[in-house]
Amino acid sequence: MKTTRSKIQFAGLPEDYHGLCRLHIPRPIRDKVDFENVTEITDAMAGHKLTPDQEDYFDLLCRLIEDYENEHARLAAPKVSGLDALRYLLEAHEMNAADLSRLLGAHRTLGAMILRGERQLTLAHVRKLSEHFGVPADLFLPD
């Protein structure tokens, strides 16, 4: 738990791993308070010449921060449907329903039917779209 201590200074940090762990035991970050405690330490260490033990400790804390941020980014990101993603990509590439049909190598009306939600993408379509737009295939898959 965060205490009311003064800002951590690099000069006051232990040089050995065991001493650093006594300052703050590395563990998964669960909430904002944990996050603030860990970032306070990494901020104090950043940009300084570190001992090998300090480097290991710093790297571990940075990984914990990254894991926490990735988890919260996933939770905060709204889920976009595959159809909405396809519509966005088509618009961004200035493509229309006919272009989609040509891209998929299908009948000229298929693109419009897919965009209206009347037809679903096949696995072959998903692969072509993923390759063409350079995005993960699961972007187009239903939940």
N, CA and C atoms as an extended XYZ file, in Angstrom:
429
Properties=species:S:1:pos:R:3:atomname:S:1:resname:S:1:resid:I:1 pbc="F F F"
N         0.828       -1.170        0.000 N   MET     1
C         0.000        0.000        0.000 CA  MET     1
C         0.881        1.244        0.000 C   MET     1
N         0.404        2.262       -0.710 N   LYS     2
C         1.173        3.499       -0.798 CA  LYS     2
C         1.160        4.211        0.549 C   LYS     2
N         2.308        4.720        0.897 N   THR     3
C         2.407        5.474        2.148 CA  THR     3
C         2.680        6.924        1.807 C   THR     3
N         2.612        7.772        2.770 N   THR     4
C         2.893        9.187        2.556 CA  THR     4
C         4.377        9.420        2.763 C   THR     4
N         5.170        8.961        1.845 N   ARG     5
C         6.616        9.155        1.923 CA  ARG     5
C         7.026       10.187        0.881 C   ARG     5
N         8.212       10.678        1.033 N   SER     6
C         8.690       11.654        0.062 CA  SER     6
C         9.022       10.932       -1.243 C   SER     6
N         9.138       11.685       -2.286 N   LYS     7
C         9.459       11.152       -3.607 CA  LYS     7
C        10.761       10.357       -3.544 C   LYS     7
N        10.774        9.192       -4.157 N   ILE     8
C        11.964        8.330       -4.157 CA  ILE     8
C        13.047        8.972       -5.014 C   ILE     8
N        14.251        8.979       -4.488 N   GLN     9
C        15.411        9.507       -5.207 CA  GLN     9
C        16.343        8.355       -5.565 C   GLN     9
N        16.941        8.423       -6.740 N   PHE    10
C        17.825        7.353       -7.195 CA  PHE    10
C        18.966        7.115       -6.211 C   PHE    10
N        19.530        8.180       -5.688 N   ALA    11
C        20.672        8.050       -4.772 CA  ALA    11
C        20.323        7.225       -3.544 C   ALA    11
N        19.058        7.185       -3.158 N   GLY    12
C        18.657        6.444       -1.973 CA  GLY    12
C        18.279        4.999       -2.247 C   GLY    12
N        18.330        4.570       -3.492 N   LEU    13
C        17.952        3.197       -3.828 CA  LEU    13
C        19.085        2.213       -3.556 C   LEU    13
N        18.752        1.043       -3.054 N   PRO    14
C        19.774        0.004       -2.872 CA  PRO    14
C        20.379       -0.402       -4.217 C   PRO    14
N        21.613       -0.882       -4.193 N   GLU    15
C        22.266       -1.316       -5.424 CA  GLU    15
C        22.097       -2.804       -5.670 C   GLU    15
N        21.671       -3.558       -4.644 N   ASP    16
C        21.515       -5.003       -4.805 CA  ASP    16
C        20.030       -5.366       -4.939 C   ASP    16
N        19.789       -6.502       -5.578 N   TYR    17
C        18.423       -6.951       -5.861 CA  TYR    17
C        17.632       -7.184       -4.570 C   TYR    17
N        18.266       -7.827       -3.608 N   HIS    18
C        17.597       -8.120       -2.337 CA  HIS    18
C        17.154       -6.830       -1.650 C   HIS    18
N        18.010       -5.838       -1.661 N   GLY    19
C        17.677       -4.552       -1.053 CA  GLY    19
C        16.533       -3.867       -1.783 C   GLY    19
N        16.532       -3.969       -3.090 N   LEU    20
C        15.437       -3.387       -3.879 CA  LEU    20
C        14.111       -4.085       -3.572 C   LEU    20
N        14.176       -5.406       -3.405 N   CYS    21
C        12.963       -6.165       -3.068 CA  CYS    21
C        12.442       -5.806       -1.676 C   CYS    21
N        13.354       -5.433       -0.767 N   ARG    22
C        12.904       -4.979        0.557 CA  ARG    22
C        12.159       -3.645        0.426 C   ARG    22
N        12.573       -2.831       -0.537 N   LEU    23
C        11.911       -1.552       -0.789 CA  LEU    23
C        10.500       -1.777       -1.347 C   LEU    23
N        10.411       -2.666       -2.330 N   HIS    24
C         9.113       -2.979       -2.944 CA  HIS    24
C         9.220       -4.374       -3.571 C   HIS    24
N         8.434       -5.304       -3.052 N   ILE    25
C         8.452       -6.665       -3.583 CA  ILE    25
C         7.742       -6.678       -4.936 C   ILE    25
N         8.425       -7.113       -5.997 N   PRO    26
C         7.772       -7.164       -7.312 CA  PRO    26
C         6.646       -8.197       -7.318 C   PRO    26
N         5.486       -7.767       -7.731 N   ARG    27
C         4.332       -8.654       -7.847 CA  ARG    27
C         3.390       -8.038       -8.867 C   ARG    27
N         2.465       -8.822       -9.395 N   PRO    28
C         1.556       -8.268      -10.408 CA  PRO    28
C         0.836       -7.015       -9.893 C   PRO    28
N         0.685       -6.055      -10.768 N   ILE    29
C         0.005       -4.809      -10.421 CA  ILE    29
C        -1.500       -5.049      -10.541 C   ILE    29
N        -2.213       -4.796       -9.462 N   ARG    30
C        -3.652       -5.084       -9.419 CA  ARG    30
C        -4.536       -3.842       -9.492 C   ARG    30
N        -3.998       -2.690       -9.068 N   ASP    31
C        -4.837       -1.492       -9.035 CA  ASP    31
C        -3.982       -0.249       -9.249 C   ASP    31
N        -4.633        0.897       -9.216 N   LYS    32
C        -3.956        2.165       -9.469 CA  LYS    32
C        -2.885        2.475       -8.423 C   LYS    32
N        -3.134        2.108       -7.184 N   VAL    33
C        -2.147        2.363       -6.120 CA  VAL    33
C        -0.879        1.546       -6.381 C   VAL    33
N        -1.038        0.262       -6.704 N   ASP    34
C         0.127       -0.568       -7.054 CA  ASP    34
C         0.873        0.059       -8.229 C   ASP    34
N         0.115        0.486       -9.221 N   PHE    35
C         0.711        1.085      -10.418 CA  PHE    35
C         1.525        2.335      -10.054 C   PHE    35
N         0.960        3.189       -9.227 N   GLU    36
C         1.669        4.408       -8.821 CA  GLU    36
C         2.936        4.086       -8.030 C   GLU    36
N         2.868        3.085       -7.162 N   ASN    37
C         4.053        2.701       -6.383 CA  ASN    37
C         5.173        2.216       -7.293 C   ASN    37
N         4.837        1.375       -8.246 N   VAL    38
C         5.849        0.822       -9.148 CA  VAL    38
C         6.408        1.907      -10.056 C   VAL    38
N         5.548        2.759      -10.602 N   THR    39
C         6.051        3.803      -11.502 CA  THR    39
C         6.905        4.830      -10.754 C   THR    39
N         6.632        5.033       -9.487 N   GLU    40
C         7.471        5.951       -8.704 CA  GLU    40
C         8.912        5.427       -8.655 C   GLU    40
N         9.049        4.128       -8.488 N   ILE    41
C        10.386        3.524       -8.429 CA  ILE    41
C        11.048        3.550       -9.803 C   ILE    41
N        10.316        3.140      -10.835 N   THR    42
C        10.916        3.114      -12.179 CA  THR    42
C        11.271        4.522      -12.646 C   THR    42
N        10.448        5.504      -12.290 N   ASP    43
C        10.775        6.891      -12.651 CA  ASP    43
C        12.083        7.333      -12.004 C   ASP    43
N        12.298        6.921      -10.765 N   ALA    44
C        13.531        7.286      -10.060 CA  ALA    44
C        14.739        6.598      -10.694 C   ALA    44
N        14.553        5.403      -11.237 N   MET    45
C        15.666        4.634      -11.797 CA  MET    45
C        15.975        5.001      -13.249 C   MET    45
N        14.976        5.458      -13.961 N   ALA    46
C        15.128        5.716      -15.400 CA  ALA    46
C        16.204        6.764      -15.664 C   ALA    46
N        17.035        6.467      -16.658 N   GLY    47
C        18.053        7.415      -17.091 CA  GLY    47
C        19.344        7.399      -16.295 C   GLY    47
N        19.424        6.533      -15.295 N   HIS    48
C        20.642        6.450      -14.483 CA  HIS    48
C        21.453        5.218      -14.880 C   HIS    48
N        22.739        5.263      -14.569 N   LYS    49
C        23.584        4.089      -14.766 CA  LYS    49
C        23.245        3.118      -13.642 C   LYS    49
N        22.759        1.950      -14.020 N   LEU    50
C        22.278        0.971      -13.045 CA  LEU    50
C        23.273       -0.164      -12.862 C   LEU    50
N        23.296       -0.710      -11.666 N   THR    51
C        24.069       -1.924      -11.428 CA  THR    51
C        23.339       -3.077      -12.116 C   THR    51
N        23.991       -4.219      -12.326 N   PRO    52
C        23.284       -5.350      -12.933 CA  PRO    52
C        22.026       -5.753      -12.153 C   PRO    52
N        22.092       -5.735      -10.816 N   ASP    53
C        20.907       -6.056      -10.009 CA  ASP    53
C        19.804       -5.016      -10.208 C   ASP    53
N        20.190       -3.752      -10.268 N   GLN    54
C        19.201       -2.705      -10.501 CA  GLN    54
C        18.560       -2.845      -11.885 C   GLN    54
N        19.373       -3.217      -12.871 N   GLU    55
C        18.837       -3.421      -14.220 CA  GLU    55
C        17.802       -4.544      -14.227 C   GLU    55
N        18.122       -5.656      -13.570 N   ASP    56
C        17.172       -6.775      -13.495 CA  ASP    56
C        15.876       -6.345      -12.818 C   ASP    56
N        15.987       -5.643      -11.735 N   TYR    57
C        14.823       -5.186      -10.980 CA  TYR    57
C        14.004       -4.198      -11.822 C   TYR    57
N        14.690       -3.256      -12.455 N   PHE    58
C        14.043       -2.263      -13.303 CA  PHE    58
C        13.305       -2.942      -14.459 C   PHE    58
N        13.955       -3.904      -15.115 N   ASP    59
C        13.324       -4.636      -16.224 CA  ASP    59
C        12.068       -5.363      -15.760 C   ASP    59
N        12.141       -5.992      -14.610 N   LEU    60
C        10.982       -6.706      -14.077 CA  LEU    60
C         9.833       -5.741      -13.796 C   LEU    60
N        10.121       -4.625      -13.161 N   LEU    61
C         9.063       -3.647      -12.877 CA  LEU    61
C         8.459       -3.102      -14.173 C   LEU    61
N         9.295       -2.882      -15.167 N   CYS    62
C         8.787       -2.392      -16.459 CA  CYS    62
C         7.867       -3.419      -17.111 C   CYS    62
N         8.207       -4.694      -16.987 N   ARG    63
C         7.326       -5.748      -17.521 CA  ARG    63
C         5.993       -5.776      -16.781 C   ARG    63
N         6.031       -5.586      -15.483 N   LEU    64
C         4.794       -5.554      -14.699 CA  LEU    64
C         3.923       -4.362      -15.113 C   LEU    64
N         4.550       -3.229      -15.346 N   ILE    65
C         3.819       -2.045      -15.812 CA  ILE    65
C         3.206       -2.317      -17.179 C   ILE    65
N         3.996       -2.903      -18.064 N   GLU    66
C         3.506       -3.211      -19.414 CA  GLU    66
C         2.319       -4.174      -19.366 C   GLU    66
N         2.418       -5.202      -18.543 N   ASP    67
C         1.308       -6.154      -18.401 CA  ASP    67
C         0.045       -5.448      -17.910 C   ASP    67
N         0.201       -4.597      -16.921 N   TYR    68
C        -0.938       -3.858      -16.365 CA  TYR    68
C        -1.558       -2.949      -17.428 C   TYR    68
N        -0.721       -2.222      -18.145 N   GLU    69
C        -1.235       -1.304      -19.164 CA  GLU    69
C        -1.909       -2.059      -20.303 C   GLU    69
N        -1.332       -3.188      -20.715 N   ASN    70
C        -1.947       -3.983      -21.779 CA  ASN    70
C        -3.310       -4.509      -21.350 C   ASN    70
N        -3.412       -4.982      -20.127 N   GLU    71
C        -4.681       -5.496      -19.619 CA  GLU    71
C        -5.730       -4.397      -19.571 C   GLU    71
N        -5.349       -3.221      -19.105 N   HIS    72
C        -6.314       -2.132      -19.008 CA  HIS    72
C        -6.654       -1.547      -20.365 C   HIS    72
N        -5.735       -1.577      -21.301 N   ALA    73
C        -6.035       -1.113      -22.651 CA  ALA    73
C        -7.053       -2.041      -23.299 C   ALA    73
N        -6.905       -3.341      -23.066 N   ARG    74
C        -7.860       -4.320      -23.606 CA  ARG    74
C        -9.243       -4.117      -23.005 C   ARG    74
N        -9.299       -3.846      -21.720 N   LEU    75
C       -10.579       -3.647      -21.056 CA  LEU    75
C       -11.234       -2.342      -21.496 C   LEU    75
N       -10.430       -1.327      -21.753 N   ALA    76
C       -10.967       -0.023      -22.113 CA  ALA    76
C       -11.338        0.079      -23.586 C   ALA    76
N       -10.728       -0.755      -24.417 N   ALA    77
C       -10.991       -0.681      -25.850 CA  ALA    77
C       -12.370       -1.251      -26.164 C   ALA    77
N       -13.177       -0.470      -26.863 N   PRO    78
C       -14.507       -0.996      -27.222 CA  PRO    78
C       -14.366       -2.114      -28.249 C   PRO    78
N       -15.227       -3.099      -28.150 N   LYS    79
C       -15.218       -4.217      -29.085 CA  LYS    79
C       -15.868       -3.759      -30.381 C   LYS    79
N       -15.155       -3.908      -31.462 N   VAL    80
C       -15.642       -3.533      -32.780 CA  VAL    80
C       -16.026       -4.809      -33.512 C   VAL    80
N       -17.164       -4.790      -34.157 N   SER    81
C       -17.584       -5.979      -34.909 CA  SER    81
C       -16.706       -6.130      -36.139 C   SER    81
N       -16.634       -7.338      -36.644 N   GLY    82
C       -15.864       -7.603      -37.855 CA  GLY    82
C       -16.379       -6.798      -39.035 C   GLY    82
N       -17.692       -6.645      -39.100 N   LEU    83
C       -18.302       -5.882      -40.191 CA  LEU    83
C       -17.933       -4.402      -40.082 C   LEU    83
N       -17.953       -3.864      -38.870 N   ASP    84
C       -17.552       -2.464      -38.685 CA  ASP    84
C       -16.075       -2.264      -39.033 C   ASP    84
N       -15.250       -3.219      -38.659 N   ALA    85
C       -13.826       -3.130      -38.990 CA  ALA    85
C       -13.630       -3.162      -40.504 C   ALA    85
N       -14.366       -4.044      -41.168 N   LEU    86
C       -14.275       -4.133      -42.635 CA  LEU    86
C       -14.720       -2.824      -43.270 C   LEU    86
N       -15.824       -2.275      -42.811 N   ARG    87
C       -16.310       -0.995      -43.354 CA  ARG    87
C       -15.261        0.103      -43.168 C   ARG    87
N       -14.656        0.140      -41.992 N   TYR    88
C       -13.633        1.148      -41.719 CA  TYR    88
C       -12.438        0.978      -42.670 C   TYR    88
N       -11.971       -0.251      -42.816 N   LEU    89
C       -10.806       -0.499      -43.675 CA  LEU    89
C       -11.103       -0.157      -45.134 C   LEU    89
N       -12.297       -0.492      -45.578 N   LEU    90
C       -12.670       -0.153      -46.956 CA  LEU    90
C       -12.671        1.358      -47.152 C   LEU    90
N       -13.268        2.064      -46.217 N   GLU    91
C       -13.317        3.529      -46.315 CA  GLU    91
C       -11.913        4.123      -46.280 C   GLU    91
N       -11.076        3.626      -45.387 N   ALA    92
C        -9.709        4.135      -45.255 CA  ALA    92
C        -8.893        3.902      -46.518 C   ALA    92
N        -9.239        2.848      -47.258 N   HIS    93
C        -8.519        2.536      -48.495 CA  HIS    93
C        -9.294        2.980      -49.733 C   HIS    93
N       -10.319        3.806      -49.493 N   GLU    94
C       -11.148        4.340      -50.571 CA  GLU    94
C       -11.663        3.243      -51.485 C   GLU    94
N       -12.196        2.217      -50.869 N   MET    95
C       -12.772        1.090      -51.600 CA  MET    95
C       -14.271        1.038      -51.343 C   MET    95
N       -15.005        0.470      -52.311 N   ASN    96
C       -16.447        0.323      -52.159 CA  ASN    96
C       -16.834       -1.150      -52.230 C   ASN    96
N       -18.132       -1.416      -52.255 N   ALA    97
C       -18.627       -2.794      -52.259 CA  ALA    97
C       -18.143       -3.559      -53.483 C   ALA    97
N       -18.097       -2.893      -54.633 N   ALA    98
C       -17.626       -3.552      -55.856 CA  ALA    98
C       -16.142       -3.921      -55.723 C   ALA    98
N       -15.367       -3.028      -55.121 N   ASP    99
C       -13.948       -3.321      -54.896 CA  ASP    99
C       -13.790       -4.520      -53.965 C   ASP    99
N       -14.657       -4.589      -52.953 N   LEU   100
C       -14.624       -5.727      -52.027 CA  LEU   100
C       -14.909       -7.018      -52.779 C   LEU   100
N       -15.898       -7.008      -53.653 N   SER   101
C       -16.221       -8.195      -54.450 CA  SER   101
C       -15.025       -8.633      -55.283 C   SER   101
N       -14.378       -7.666      -55.951 N   ARG   102
C       -13.195       -7.993      -56.774 CA  ARG   102
C       -12.068       -8.553      -55.899 C   ARG   102
N       -11.858       -7.930      -54.739 N   LEU   103
C       -10.811       -8.394      -53.822 CA  LEU   103
C       -11.060       -9.841      -53.403 C   LEU   103
N       -12.318      -10.161      -53.136 N   LEU   104
C       -12.666      -11.509      -52.694 CA  LEU   104
C       -12.757      -12.494      -53.852 C   LEU   104
N       -12.672      -11.986      -55.086 N   GLY   105
C       -12.769      -12.866      -56.262 CA  GLY   105
C       -14.147      -13.486      -56.387 C   GLY   105
N       -15.174      -12.705      -56.060 N   ALA   106
C       -16.533      -13.228      -56.020 CA  ALA   106
C       -17.444      -12.429      -56.960 C   ALA   106
N       -18.687      -12.869      -57.049 N   HIS   107
C       -19.699      -12.186      -57.853 CA  HIS   107
C       -19.781      -10.723      -57.425 C   HIS   107
N       -20.073       -9.835      -58.354 N   ARG   108
C       -20.038       -8.400      -58.086 CA  ARG   108
C       -21.005       -7.939      -57.003 C   ARG   108
N       -22.025       -8.723      -56.708 N   THR   109
C       -22.995       -8.319      -55.685 CA  THR   109
C       -22.615       -8.791      -54.273 C   THR   109
N       -21.645       -9.683      -54.169 N   LEU   110
C       -21.299      -10.239      -52.867 CA  LEU   110
C       -20.816       -9.167      -51.892 C   LEU   110
N       -20.001       -8.242      -52.368 N   GLY   111
C       -19.485       -7.190      -51.496 CA  GLY   111
C       -20.598       -6.396      -50.849 C   GLY   111
N       -21.584       -5.996      -51.639 N   ALA   112
C       -22.719       -5.239      -51.101 CA  ALA   112
C       -23.517       -6.082      -50.112 C   ALA   112
N       -23.694       -7.362      -50.408 N   MET   113
C       -24.449       -8.239      -49.515 CA  MET   113
C       -23.734       -8.396      -48.172 C   MET   113
N       -22.416       -8.511      -48.220 N   ILE   114
C       -21.633       -8.627      -46.988 CA  ILE   114
C       -21.760       -7.339      -46.173 C   ILE   114
N       -21.623       -6.202      -46.833 N   LEU   115
C       -21.677       -4.917      -46.131 CA  LEU   115
C       -23.060       -4.618      -45.560 C   LEU   115
N       -24.107       -5.176      -46.155 N   ARG   116
C       -25.465       -5.015      -45.609 CA  ARG   116
C       -25.760       -6.039      -44.521 C   ARG   116
N       -24.863       -6.989      -44.322 N   GLY   117
C       -25.058       -8.010      -43.295 CA  GLY   117
C       -25.905       -9.175      -43.765 C   GLY   117
N       -26.126       -9.278      -45.062 N   GLU   118
C       -26.945      -10.361      -45.621 CA  GLU   118
C       -26.148      -11.637      -45.834 C   GLU   118
N       -24.846      -11.497      -45.961 N   ARG   119
C       -23.968      -12.657      -46.132 CA  ARG   119
C       -22.810      -12.542      -45.154 C   ARG   119
N       -22.312      -13.685      -44.729 N   GLN   120
C       -21.184      -13.736      -43.805 CA  GLN   120
C       -19.887      -13.951      -44.590 C   GLN   120
N       -18.790      -13.535      -44.003 N   LEU   121
C       -17.478      -13.802      -44.591 CA  LEU   121
C       -17.129      -15.268      -44.390 C   LEU   121
N       -16.561      -15.875      -45.409 N   THR   122
C       -16.068      -17.242      -45.265 CA  THR   122
C       -14.640      -17.182      -44.733 C   THR   122
N       -14.114      -18.321      -44.361 N   LEU   123
C       -12.734      -18.376      -43.889 CA  LEU   123
C       -11.769      -17.914      -44.978 C   LEU   123
N       -12.045      -18.284      -46.225 N   ALA   124
C       -11.200      -17.844      -47.346 CA  ALA   124
C       -11.258      -16.323      -47.490 C   ALA   124
N       -12.447      -15.733      -47.310 N   HIS   125
C       -12.585      -14.271      -47.374 CA  HIS   125
C       -11.760      -13.617      -46.271 C   HIS   125
N       -11.868      -14.147      -45.065 N   VAL   126
C       -11.140      -13.593      -43.919 CA  VAL   126
C        -9.642      -13.624      -44.180 C   VAL   126
N        -9.162      -14.712      -44.731 N   ARG   127
C        -7.727      -14.817      -45.036 CA  ARG   127
C        -7.305      -13.764      -46.059 C   ARG   127
N        -8.103      -13.598      -47.114 N   LYS   128
C        -7.776      -12.599      -48.145 CA  LYS   128
C        -7.783      -11.193      -47.565 C   LYS   128
N        -8.785      -10.890      -46.767 N   LEU   129
C        -8.877       -9.558      -46.173 CA  LEU   129
C        -7.718       -9.291      -45.222 C   LEU   129
N        -7.386      -10.274      -44.414 N   SER   130
C        -6.284      -10.146      -43.475 CA  SER   130
C        -4.980       -9.866      -44.213 C   SER   130
N        -4.734      -10.625      -45.262 N   GLU   131
C        -3.509      -10.450      -46.045 CA  GLU   131
C        -3.504       -9.104      -46.764 C   GLU   131
N        -4.625       -8.745      -47.370 N   HIS   132
C        -4.699       -7.499      -48.140 CA  HIS   132
C        -4.499       -6.264      -47.255 C   HIS   132
N        -5.184       -6.231      -46.109 N   PHE   133
C        -5.120       -5.055      -45.241 CA  PHE   133
C        -4.014       -5.125      -44.199 C   PHE   133
N        -3.367       -6.277      -44.080 N   GLY   134
C        -2.272       -6.418      -43.116 CA  GLY   134
C        -2.737       -6.344      -41.672 C   GLY   134
N        -3.872       -6.968      -41.389 N   VAL   135
C        -4.434       -6.983      -40.032 CA  VAL   135
C        -4.635       -8.428      -39.598 C   VAL   135
N        -4.749       -8.678      -38.295 N   PRO   136
C        -4.995      -10.054      -37.839 CA  PRO   136
C        -6.345      -10.566      -38.344 C   PRO   136
N        -6.382      -11.827      -38.709 N   ALA   137
C        -7.611      -12.434      -39.231 CA  ALA   137
C        -8.743      -12.393      -38.219 C   ALA   137
N        -8.429      -12.506      -36.929 N   ASP   138
C        -9.495      -12.544      -35.926 CA  ASP   138
C       -10.266      -11.219      -35.835 C   ASP   138
N        -9.759      -10.168      -36.458 N   LEU   139
C       -10.480       -8.908      -36.506 CA  LEU   139
C       -11.831       -9.071      -37.186 C   LEU   139
N       -11.895       -9.978      -38.146 N   PHE   140
C       -13.115      -10.174      -38.929 CA  PHE   140
C       -13.999      -11.301      -38.414 C   PHE   140
N       -13.530      -12.014      -37.418 N   LEU   141
C       -14.290      -13.155      -36.917 CA  LEU   141
C       -15.307      -12.727      -35.865 C   LEU   141
N       -16.457      -13.391      -35.843 N   PRO   142
C       -17.455      -13.070      -34.817 CA  PRO   142
C       -16.971      -13.520      -33.444 C   PRO   142
N       -17.533      -12.919      -32.398 N   ASP   143
C       -17.172      -13.292      -31.011 CA  ASP   143
C       -17.482      -14.720      -30.710 C   ASP   143
